[in-house]
Amino acid sequence: MILKKVTVPFVFALSLGVASAAFAGGSDVYINGQQLTVQQKNNLQKALGTYIAPGSYLVDANTGCWYNQSSGAGGCPSGSNAYNSRYGSGSYDNSGNWNHWSNAAGGGVGGTSDGCIYTTYGWSNC
């Protein structure tokens, strides 16, 4: 699991600081489309107390819920609305953001409270 215990402010602060990652030696981790530097990845792993697998992650700054677009793994910190279904798993929050991974289809779909829909196949209406 990528996120064990993390506070929403920490995730939000991280999302604000990733923009400069491409200029400071990029890692194999992307959060919301922005590449983390090796140092940012190391700092995040240390703060979370866990290894972060390579991949492209969507992270909701409001809930701390995350989704690895590369592998389909996802989750939320304790107290959030994660679920498993017969064919996959996903999460949602009280603001209208959601995601679902389909094991059968080998892909995922999600949406944001402002009406954006996205897929792991590269399609989005945003």
C-alpha positions as CSV (number, residue, x, y, z in Angstrom):
1,M,0.0,0.0,0.0
2,I,1.3,3.5,-0.8
3,L,-0.4,5.6,1.8
4,K,-0.5,4.2,5.3
5,K,-1.2,7.2,7.6
6,V,-1.0,10.6,6.0
7,T,-2.7,13.8,6.8
8,V,-4.6,15.6,4.1
9,P,-2.6,18.8,4.6
10,F,0.6,16.9,4.0
11,V,-0.7,15.4,0.7
12,F,-2.0,18.9,-0.3
13,A,1.4,20.4,0.5
14,L,3.1,17.7,-1.5
15,S,0.9,18.4,-4.5
16,L,1.9,22.0,-4.5
17,G,5.6,21.2,-4.4
18,V,5.9,18.7,-7.2
19,A,5.9,21.2,-10.1
20,S,9.7,21.7,-9.9
21,A,10.5,18.0,-9.9
22,A,11.4,17.8,-13.6
23,F,14.1,20.4,-13.0
24,A,15.7,18.7,-10.0
25,G,16.4,15.1,-11.1
26,G,13.2,13.2,-11.7
27,S,12.2,10.0,-10.0
28,D,10.0,7.2,-11.3
29,V,6.9,8.5,-9.4
30,Y,4.4,11.0,-10.8
31,I,1.6,12.6,-8.7
32,N,-1.3,14.3,-10.5
33,G,0.8,14.5,-13.6
34,Q,3.9,16.0,-12.0
35,Q,7.1,14.1,-11.6
36,L,8.6,13.9,-8.1
37,T,12.3,14.5,-7.7
38,V,14.3,11.7,-6.2
39,Q,14.5,13.8,-3.0
40,Q,10.8,14.4,-2.9
41,K,10.1,10.7,-3.3
42,N,12.6,9.9,-0.6
43,N,11.1,12.5,1.8
44,L,7.6,11.2,1.1
45,Q,8.6,7.6,1.7
46,K,10.2,8.6,5.0
47,A,7.1,10.6,6.1
48,L,4.7,7.7,5.2
49,G,7.0,5.0,6.5
50,T,6.6,2.9,3.3
51,Y,8.0,2.3,-0.1
52,I,6.3,4.0,-3.0
53,A,6.2,1.8,-6.1
54,P,7.0,3.4,-9.5
55,G,4.0,4.7,-11.3
56,S,1.7,7.6,-12.1
57,Y,-0.6,8.4,-9.2
58,L,-3.8,10.4,-8.9
59,V,-4.0,11.8,-5.3
60,D,-7.0,13.7,-4.0
61,A,-5.7,16.5,-1.8
62,N,-9.0,16.7,0.1
63,T,-9.2,13.1,1.2
64,G,-5.7,11.7,0.7
65,C,-7.2,8.9,-1.5
66,W,-4.7,7.7,-4.2
67,Y,-4.9,5.7,-7.4
68,N,-1.9,4.2,-9.3
69,Q,-2.8,4.6,-13.0
70,S,0.1,2.3,-13.9
71,S,-1.0,-0.7,-11.8
72,G,-4.6,-0.1,-10.8
73,A,-3.9,-0.1,-7.1
74,G,-5.5,2.5,-4.9
75,G,-6.6,3.3,-1.4
76,C,-7.5,5.9,1.1
77,P,-6.2,6.7,4.6
78,S,-8.2,5.4,7.5
79,G,-11.6,7.0,7.9
80,S,-12.2,7.5,4.1
81,N,-14.6,5.8,1.8
82,A,-12.7,3.0,0.1
83,Y,-14.6,-0.1,-1.2
84,N,-14.0,-3.4,-2.9
85,S,-16.5,-4.8,-5.4
86,R,-16.9,-8.1,-7.1
87,Y,-14.9,-6.9,-10.1
88,G,-12.6,-4.3,-8.7
89,S,-12.2,-1.6,-6.1
90,G,-12.4,2.2,-5.7
91,S,-13.0,5.1,-3.4
92,Y,-15.1,8.2,-3.1
93,D,-15.4,11.2,-0.9
94,N,-18.1,13.5,0.4
95,S,-17.2,16.1,-2.1
96,G,-18.2,14.1,-5.2
97,N,-14.8,12.7,-6.2
98,W,-14.6,9.0,-7.1
99,N,-12.7,6.3,-8.9
100,H,-13.1,2.6,-9.7
101,W,-10.7,0.0,-11.1
102,S,-12.1,-2.9,-13.1
103,N,-10.1,-6.1,-12.9
104,A,-12.1,-7.5,-15.8
105,A,-11.4,-4.5,-18.1
106,G,-7.9,-4.0,-16.8
107,G,-8.5,-0.3,-16.5
108,G,-10.0,2.4,-14.3
109,V,-12.4,5.4,-14.4
110,G,-12.9,8.3,-12.1
111,G,-14.6,11.6,-11.7
112,T,-14.1,14.8,-9.8
113,S,-16.6,17.0,-8.1
114,D,-16.4,19.6,-10.9
115,G,-17.6,17.2,-13.5
116,C,-14.4,15.9,-15.0
117,I,-14.3,12.2,-16.0
118,Y,-11.0,10.4,-16.7
119,T,-9.9,6.9,-17.5
120,T,-6.6,5.1,-17.2
121,Y,-6.7,4.7,-21.0
122,G,-5.8,8.3,-21.5
123,W,-9.2,9.8,-22.1
124,S,-10.6,12.8,-20.1
125,N,-13.2,15.5,-20.7
126,C,-11.3,18.0,-18.5
